[in-house]
Amino acid sequence: MSVTLVFPVSTPAGRAYLKQALERGERVIGASIDTSDPTDGAAPWVRLPLVHDPEFLAAFLDLVRTHEVTQIHAAAHMVHAALGDMLREHGLTQLRIINRSALEEEFARWDDIFARAEHWRGLIAALAPTRTPPEPAFLAGVIRLAFDLFGESYDDKLAALLACLLDAPEGDIVEIGSLFGRSASVLLSGRALGQAERPLFVFDPWSSEVGAQKDLPQIMQDYTRAAGLERVALAFEATFAALAPQGAMTAYRTPSVSGHAIYRGDADGEAVRLFKTRPALKPSGRIALLHIDGNHDAPCAAEDVSLWSPLVPPGGWVAIDDYCWRYGDGPKLAGDALLERWGNGVARAFVAGDCLFIQRA
């Protein structure tokens, strides 16, 4: 059985790899220059000198022999480079480094992000042909931020949201259902695209019970109830408390119906408002872009569209997520009903990333 040396085990990446390897039942040993065990006894640990210390090689080889190490996970870039040189120079062919260096990983990540940014730019140019698409650096930053957050919205849909903001009138951005905030981060980043800088209003109950969707198979309903969506609200608030500039966004921990009353000024939402250290934002009552991604059950999706779409002015957009939902027809029925209701009042409609986008004429 292979034995993996995790060095340095004191870095976040090193600790994460050690934890995952132990969960897989693998044999691992940690090493670092710390004066005490950073693993807290989770695995065998050895103190090693710095890789450029004259005493390092002897200590390293002794560790390899004693613990029968066959491979190395080296998360720190300089350690990865120094160990790679050392293995080659001393003919230690029985050992191999199993990961790319942290710097190589980061370069590869950004290469992928910039390639995706070019795809976004092309899609935005096609969807908003009369507007100049954002520069690649901006789009790359949006992608990096969005995909650091857990979510189920992906490239084409998120790029289409930015295209809509480029081509939307003045008004607010409203999102119904946000989870950890992947799409909200894109909407926040794009709030100044187009004609004006727009505030973002988010409404989500972050409740396992309220969020349970009856159109789902029972096993998935049970999973949703057990997922602990209440904890997601804490993560969402932490993310955007640091990310959102003053006056740029607000969020309410409440279902769509009560959120609609708050937005219209018919109810006081202070008890369920996040970011309480900041002043509440006053809605304009005009929604430049409405993103509906709440409960997908047919009655809920229909209610969301019925409640909120009348607040979208001419030129404004409605985005209905999971229009092609594999578990039910709720979003599709709601979207088709809106297309029929607006009829000749629809300027444009298209699907991107399973999300239906409708612009009001």
VEXDREN-2710 file (C-alpha; in Angstrom, 1 decimal):
% VEXDREN-2710
k/r/px/py/pz
1/MET/0.0/0.0/0.0
2/SER/1.3/3.4/-0.9
3/VAL/2.3/5.9/1.8
4/THR/1.9/9.6/1.1
5/LEU/4.0/12.3/2.7
6/VAL/2.0/15.5/2.9
7/PHE/4.6/18.3/3.1
8/PRO/4.0/21.0/4.3
9/VAL/0.9/19.7/6.1
10/SER/0.4/23.1/7.8
11/THR/-0.9/24.9/4.7
12/PRO/-4.7/24.9/4.0
13/ALA/-4.2/22.7/0.9
14/GLY/-2.0/20.3/2.9
15/ARG/-4.5/20.0/5.7
16/ALA/-7.3/19.4/3.2
17/TYR/-5.4/16.7/1.3
18/LEU/-4.5/15.0/4.6
19/LYS/-8.1/15.0/5.8
20/GLN/-9.4/13.6/2.5
21/ALA/-6.7/10.9/2.3
22/LEU/-7.6/9.8/5.9
23/GLU/-11.3/9.7/4.9
24/ARG/-10.3/7.4/2.0
25/GLY/-8.5/5.1/4.3
26/GLU/-5.0/5.9/2.9
27/ARG/-1.7/5.8/4.8
28/VAL/-0.4/9.3/5.2
29/ILE/2.3/11.1/7.2
30/GLY/2.5/14.9/7.7
31/ALA/5.6/17.0/7.9
32/SER/6.2/20.7/8.3
33/ILE/8.7/23.1/9.9
34/ASP/6.3/23.9/12.8
35/THR/7.5/23.4/16.4
36/SER/4.3/21.5/17.2
37/ASP/2.0/19.0/15.3
38/PRO/-0.4/21.1/13.1
39/THR/-2.5/17.9/12.5
40/ASP/-3.4/17.7/16.2
41/GLY/-2.6/14.0/16.1
42/ALA/-4.8/13.1/13.1
43/ALA/-1.8/11.4/11.5
44/PRO/1.9/10.7/12.1
45/TRP/3.8/13.9/11.9
46/VAL/7.5/14.8/11.6
47/ARG/9.3/18.1/11.9
48/LEU/11.5/18.8/8.9
49/PRO/13.9/21.7/8.3
50/LEU/13.4/24.2/5.5
51/VAL/13.9/22.6/2.1
52/HIS/16.9/24.8/1.4
53/ASP/18.5/24.0/4.8
54/PRO/21.7/21.9/4.5
55/GLU/20.2/19.4/6.9
56/PHE/17.0/18.9/5.0
57/LEU/18.1/16.1/2.6
58/ALA/19.3/13.8/5.4
59/ALA/16.1/14.4/7.5
60/PHE/13.9/13.9/4.5
61/LEU/15.6/10.6/3.4
62/ASP/15.3/9.3/7.0
63/LEU/11.6/10.1/7.1
64/VAL/11.1/8.3/3.7
65/ARG/12.9/5.2/5.0
66/THR/11.3/5.1/8.4
67/HIS/7.7/5.6/7.1
68/GLU/8.2/3.8/3.8
69/VAL/7.0/6.8/1.8
70/THR/6.2/6.1/-1.8
71/GLN/4.7/9.5/-2.9
72/ILE/4.5/13.1/-1.9
73/HIS/1.9/15.8/-1.9
74/ALA/3.6/19.1/-1.9
75/ALA/1.1/22.0/-1.8
76/ALA/3.6/24.9/-1.4
77/HIS/5.1/26.1/-4.7
78/MET/8.7/26.5/-3.4
79/VAL/8.6/23.1/-1.7
80/HIS/7.2/21.5/-4.8
81/ALA/10.0/23.0/-7.0
82/ALA/12.8/22.2/-4.5
83/LEU/11.6/18.6/-4.0
84/GLY/11.3/18.0/-7.7
85/ASP/14.9/19.1/-8.3
86/MET/16.1/17.0/-5.4
87/LEU/14.4/13.8/-6.6
88/ARG/16.0/14.3/-10.0
89/GLU/19.4/15.2/-8.8
90/HIS/19.6/12.3/-6.4
91/GLY/18.0/9.7/-8.6
92/LEU/15.1/9.1/-6.2
93/THR/13.0/7.4/-8.8
94/GLN/11.0/5.4/-6.3
95/LEU/9.4/8.6/-5.2
96/ARG/7.0/10.8/-7.1
97/ILE/5.2/14.1/-6.5
98/ILE/1.5/13.4/-7.1
99/ASN/0.2/17.0/-7.5
100/ARG/1.0/20.0/-9.7
101/SER/2.6/22.9/-7.9
102/ALA/0.2/25.5/-6.4
103/LEU/1.5/28.1/-8.8
104/GLU/0.9/25.8/-11.8
105/GLU/-2.6/25.0/-10.5
106/GLU/-3.4/28.7/-10.2
107/PHE/-2.0/29.5/-13.7
108/ALA/-4.1/26.6/-15.1
109/ARG/-7.2/27.9/-13.3
110/TRP/-6.8/31.4/-14.7
111/ASP/-6.1/30.0/-18.2
112/ASP/-9.5/28.2/-18.0
113/ILE/-11.2/31.3/-16.6
114/PHE/-9.9/33.6/-19.3
115/ALA/-10.9/31.1/-22.0
116/ARG/-14.4/31.0/-20.5
117/ALA/-14.5/34.8/-20.4
118/GLU/-14.0/34.8/-24.1
119/HIS/-16.9/32.5/-24.5
120/TRP/-19.0/34.8/-22.3
121/ARG/-18.0/37.8/-24.3
122/GLY/-19.0/36.1/-27.6
123/LEU/-22.4/35.0/-26.1
124/ILE/-23.0/38.5/-24.7
125/ALA/-22.2/40.1/-28.0
126/ALA/-24.7/37.8/-29.7
127/LEU/-27.4/38.4/-27.2
128/ALA/-26.9/42.2/-27.0
129/PRO/-25.6/43.0/-30.5
130/THR/-26.2/46.8/-30.1
131/ARG/-24.1/47.0/-26.9
132/THR/-20.3/46.7/-26.3
133/PRO/-19.7/43.6/-24.2
134/PRO/-17.6/43.9/-21.1
135/GLU/-13.9/43.5/-21.3
136/PRO/-12.4/40.0/-20.8
137/ALA/-10.7/41.0/-17.5
138/PHE/-14.0/42.1/-16.0
139/LEU/-15.7/38.9/-17.1
140/ALA/-12.8/36.8/-15.8
141/GLY/-13.2/38.4/-12.4
142/VAL/-16.9/37.8/-12.4
143/ILE/-16.3/34.1/-13.3
144/ARG/-13.7/33.7/-10.6
145/LEU/-15.9/35.2/-8.0
146/ALA/-19.1/33.4/-9.0
147/PHE/-17.5/29.9/-9.2
148/ASP/-15.9/30.2/-5.8
149/LEU/-19.5/30.0/-4.5
150/PHE/-21.6/26.8/-4.5
151/GLY/-24.4/26.9/-7.0
152/GLU/-26.2/25.3/-10.0
153/SER/-26.1/28.2/-12.4
154/TYR/-23.5/27.9/-15.1
155/ASP/-21.7/29.8/-17.8
156/ASP/-24.3/30.4/-20.5
157/LYS/-27.1/31.4/-18.1
158/LEU/-24.8/33.7/-16.1
159/ALA/-23.4/35.4/-19.2
160/ALA/-26.9/35.9/-20.4
161/LEU/-27.8/37.7/-17.2
162/LEU/-25.0/40.2/-18.0
163/ALA/-26.3/40.6/-21.5
164/CYS/-29.7/41.5/-20.2
165/LEU/-28.3/44.1/-17.8
166/LEU/-26.5/45.7/-20.8
167/ASP/-29.9/46.0/-22.6
168/ALA/-32.2/46.8/-19.6
169/PRO/-33.8/50.0/-18.6
170/GLU/-33.4/51.8/-15.3
171/GLY/-34.8/50.0/-12.3
172/ASP/-33.9/47.5/-9.7
173/ILE/-32.5/44.0/-10.0
174/VAL/-34.6/41.4/-8.1
175/GLU/-33.7/37.8/-7.4
176/ILE/-36.1/35.3/-6.0
177/GLY/-34.1/32.4/-4.6
178/SER/-30.4/32.8/-4.2
179/LEU/-28.9/29.9/-2.2
180/PHE/-25.2/30.7/-1.6
181/GLY/-25.3/33.6/-4.1
182/ARG/-23.6/32.5/-7.3
183/SER/-26.0/34.2/-9.6
184/ALA/-26.4/37.1/-7.1
185/SER/-22.7/37.7/-7.3
186/VAL/-23.0/38.0/-11.1
187/LEU/-25.9/40.4/-10.8
188/LEU/-24.1/42.5/-8.2
189/SER/-21.0/42.6/-10.4
190/GLY/-23.1/43.6/-13.5
191/ARG/-25.3/46.2/-11.7
192/ALA/-23.6/49.1/-13.4
193/LEU/-23.8/47.7/-17.0
194/GLY/-26.0/49.5/-19.4
195/GLN/-27.9/52.6/-18.7
196/ALA/-27.6/53.0/-14.9
197/GLU/-26.2/51.5/-11.7
198/ARG/-29.0/49.4/-10.2
199/PRO/-29.5/48.1/-6.7
200/LEU/-30.0/44.4/-6.1
201/PHE/-32.8/43.0/-3.9
202/VAL/-32.7/39.3/-2.9
203/PHE/-35.5/37.4/-1.4
204/ASP/-35.0/33.8/-0.1
205/PRO/-36.4/32.0/2.9
206/TRP/-33.2/29.9/3.3
207/SER/-35.5/27.3/5.0
208/SER/-35.3/23.5/4.4
209/GLU/-39.1/23.2/5.1
210/VAL/-40.2/26.2/2.9
211/GLY/-37.7/25.3/0.2
212/ALA/-38.9/21.7/-0.1
213/GLN/-40.3/21.1/-3.6
214/LYS/-43.2/18.6/-3.8
215/ASP/-42.6/18.0/-7.5
216/LEU/-39.3/16.4/-6.7
217/PRO/-39.1/12.6/-5.9
218/GLN/-39.6/12.0/-2.2
219/ILE/-35.9/11.0/-1.7
220/MET/-34.9/14.4/-3.0
221/GLN/-37.4/16.2/-0.9
222/ASP/-36.0/14.4/2.1
223/TYR/-32.5/15.5/1.1
224/THR/-33.6/19.1/0.8
225/ARG/-35.1/19.0/4.3
226/ALA/-31.9/17.4/5.7
227/ALA/-29.5/19.8/3.9
228/GLY/-29.7/22.5/6.5
229/LEU/-30.6/25.5/4.2
230/GLU/-30.8/27.6/7.4
231/ARG/-27.0/27.6/7.5
232/VAL/-26.8/28.9/3.9
233/ALA/-28.2/32.2/5.0
234/LEU/-25.1/32.7/7.3
235/ALA/-22.8/32.0/4.4
236/PHE/-24.7/34.2/2.0
237/GLU/-24.7/37.1/4.5
238/ALA/-21.0/36.7/5.2
239/THR/-20.1/36.7/1.5
240/PHE/-22.0/39.8/0.5
241/ALA/-21.3/41.7/3.7
242/ALA/-17.7/41.8/2.5
243/LEU/-18.4/41.9/-1.2
244/ALA/-21.3/44.4/-1.7
245/PRO/-20.5/48.1/-1.6
246/GLN/-22.7/50.3/0.6
247/GLY/-26.1/50.9/-1.0
248/ALA/-25.6/48.2/-3.7
249/MET/-27.8/45.4/-2.4
250/THR/-30.0/44.1/0.3
251/ALA/-31.5/40.8/1.1
252/TYR/-34.5/39.5/3.0
253/ARG/-34.9/36.0/4.6
254/THR/-38.4/35.5/3.5
255/PRO/-40.5/33.6/0.9
256/SER/-41.4/35.3/-2.4
257/VAL/-45.0/36.3/-1.4
258/SER/-44.0/38.1/1.7
259/GLY/-41.0/39.5/-0.1
260/HIS/-43.3/41.0/-2.7
261/ALA/-45.2/42.7/0.0
262/ILE/-42.0/44.1/1.4
263/TYR/-40.8/45.3/-2.0
264/ARG/-44.1/47.0/-2.7
265/GLY/-44.0/48.7/0.7
266/ASP/-47.1/46.9/2.0
267/ALA/-45.1/45.2/4.8
268/ASP/-42.2/45.9/7.1
269/GLY/-39.4/43.6/6.4
270/GLU/-36.9/44.8/9.0
271/ALA/-37.3/41.6/11.1
272/VAL/-36.1/39.5/8.2
273/ARG/-33.6/41.8/6.6
274/LEU/-29.9/40.8/6.4
275/PHE/-27.1/43.3/6.6
276/LYS/-28.8/45.1/9.5
277/THR/-25.7/47.3/10.2
278/ARG/-26.5/49.0/6.8
279/PRO/-29.4/51.3/6.0
280/ALA/-32.3/49.6/4.3
281/LEU/-32.6/50.3/0.5
282/LYS/-35.8/51.8/-0.9
283/PRO/-37.1/49.9/-3.9
284/SER/-38.0/51.9/-7.0
285/GLY/-40.9/49.6/-7.8
286/ARG/-39.5/49.2/-11.3
287/ILE/-37.6/45.9/-12.0
288/ALA/-35.1/46.1/-14.8
289/LEU/-34.2/42.4/-14.4
290/LEU/-36.2/39.9/-12.5
291/HIS/-34.5/36.5/-11.8
292/ILE/-36.9/33.9/-10.6
293/ASP/-35.1/30.8/-9.1
294/GLY/-37.3/30.0/-6.1
295/ASN/-39.5/27.0/-5.4
296/HIS/-40.0/25.2/-8.7
297/ASP/-43.3/23.5/-7.9
298/ALA/-45.9/24.5/-10.5
299/PRO/-48.1/26.6/-8.2
300/CYS/-45.1/28.4/-6.6
301/ALA/-43.4/29.1/-10.0
302/ALA/-46.7/30.4/-11.4
303/GLU/-47.3/32.6/-8.3
304/ASP/-43.8/34.1/-8.5
305/VAL/-44.3/35.0/-12.2
306/SER/-47.8/36.4/-11.5
307/LEU/-46.7/38.5/-8.5
308/TRP/-43.5/39.9/-9.8
309/SER/-43.7/40.2/-13.6
310/PRO/-46.1/43.2/-13.6
311/LEU/-43.4/45.2/-12.0
312/VAL/-41.1/44.8/-15.0
313/PRO/-41.4/47.9/-17.3
314/PRO/-41.0/48.0/-21.0
315/GLY/-37.5/46.9/-22.0
316/GLY/-37.1/45.0/-18.7
317/TRP/-36.3/41.3/-18.5
318/VAL/-37.7/38.3/-16.7
319/ALA/-35.4/35.3/-16.3
320/ILE/-37.0/32.0/-15.2
321/ASP/-34.5/29.5/-14.1
322/ASP/-34.7/25.7/-14.9
323/TYR/-37.2/26.3/-17.7
324/CYS/-36.1/22.9/-18.9
325/TRP/-36.2/21.3/-15.5
326/ARG/-35.8/17.5/-15.5
327/TYR/-38.0/17.0/-12.4
328/GLY/-41.1/18.9/-13.3
329/ASP/-42.8/21.4/-15.5
330/GLY/-43.4/24.2/-13.0
331/PRO/-40.9/26.8/-14.4
332/LYS/-41.8/25.9/-18.0
333/LEU/-45.5/26.2/-17.4
334/ALA/-45.0/29.6/-15.7
335/GLY/-42.7/30.8/-18.5
336/ASP/-45.0/29.7/-21.2
337/ALA/-48.0/31.4/-19.4
338/LEU/-46.0/34.7/-19.3
339/LEU/-45.1/34.5/-23.0
340/GLU/-48.8/34.0/-23.8
341/ARG/-50.0/36.7/-21.4
342/TRP/-47.6/39.3/-22.8
343/GLY/-48.1/38.1/-26.4
344/ASN/-47.2/40.9/-28.7
345/GLY/-45.7/42.6/-25.7
346/VAL/-42.7/40.3/-25.9
347/ALA/-39.7/42.0/-27.5
348/ARG/-37.4/39.0/-27.3
349/ALA/-37.3/35.5/-25.8
350/PHE/-34.6/32.9/-25.7
351/VAL/-33.2/30.0/-23.5
352/ALA/-29.6/30.1/-22.3
353/GLY/-28.4/27.4/-19.8
354/ASP/-31.9/26.1/-19.2
355/CYS/-33.1/29.5/-18.2
356/LEU/-35.8/31.3/-20.1
357/PHE/-35.2/35.0/-20.8
358/ILE/-38.1/37.3/-21.8
359/GLN/-37.8/41.0/-22.6
360/ARG/-40.9/43.1/-22.4
361/ALA/-41.6/45.2/-25.4
END
